[in-house]
Amino acid sequence: MLRELNDRAAIDVLLREGPLTRSELESAIGLSKPATAQLLTRLEQDDVVGKAGLRSGGRGPRAQRWAVRGGLAHVAAVDLTPHLADFVVADVAGTVLAEYQVTLPVHEGADVVGTFGEALSHVAAAAGLGLSELANVVIGAQGAFDPRTGLLSSAPHIPGWLGFDVPARLSEKLGVEVTIENDVNLVAVEEMTEGKAVGIDDFVMVWLSEGVGGAVVIGRRLLRGTTGGGGEIDWMRVPDPASVDTGDRWPPAGARFGNLVDSPAIIRLAAAHGLTAATAWAAVTLARRDGADGFLDDLARRVAGGIANLVAIADPQLILLCGDTSRAGGEELAARVAGRLHELVLPRTPVAVASVQGNAVRAGALQSALAIARADLFGVITPALAH
């Protein structure tokens, strides 16, 4: 049992940090020099690790480096949107082998399973693999996924993907294990792995772009909920604190948070402040350039009104804003939101902008796919991705 735990710890470190020398691994896992040498010999004999070149630099002989053999398994990850499907294939060590972007039909009645399978076959072939050689595929999609039924909901933008058990049908058709996950949950996974949430146990992520989404992480585990609706913050009821009349007539129970801070709503709010823009992020960029404090404060009030509900319940360590609108606002908008938030709740929860660059949804999907493969191969469990 102790040997198995030590092996698993060594594999975990090598997967997280990449190729290491024996002495570096020894320091990381706290074993003696002889024990670490025996461990590496054992893992090499089991074909789990292999030599990965020599460490350069410094005086004296260059030390041998060791790494997990990436070819033990391969995975695929996909960011699925109405505009583009962004595919990546990687080996189990995380080395990217192929990428592919294509527009797939998502309208009602489209052969979404068939066209998805063709695209996946294409990117797998580019990586020198057949579909059967993929250990699993993780898809990130805008919407809520119910693990009990396999159904997607809150996804009117991809109607062809609604009304059937998505992972079951894809797994059967492709002969590969397929998992589907909410896109903002996957951004949270990537932020925990590479961004500002590294080492943070409890945080809330708020996605502001064309639409609105969220993710809640408690104890470094995603809060998915019974029906997969955990973090679907766009459905919260929030009063509109804006100081201007935008022409909207909200119901007595309050507006949906998503209807207050999605792109169309922010465009109307900007117009009420005399700013004309085609998107929310363009409006925020324009407001920051021109010093339109009234608009930015109203936007911050709206965002803070929704976040306050989450802070009152979860009391997280951190709020992270992500998405196009958040990036346009930057830390200036985050500071305004924090100021308004602290007027509404007792905790002085910091608010920041997510730091992960590029396609964070696809990156989070890849982290999830790797975690599944690594758990199957090595027993290395990533808590955030446990179901």
Summary of the structure (lengths in Angstrom):
residues: 387
radius of gyration: 23.2
end to end distance: 25.0
largest distance: 75.6
contacts: 1345
relative contact order: 0.12
helix: 45%
strand: 20%
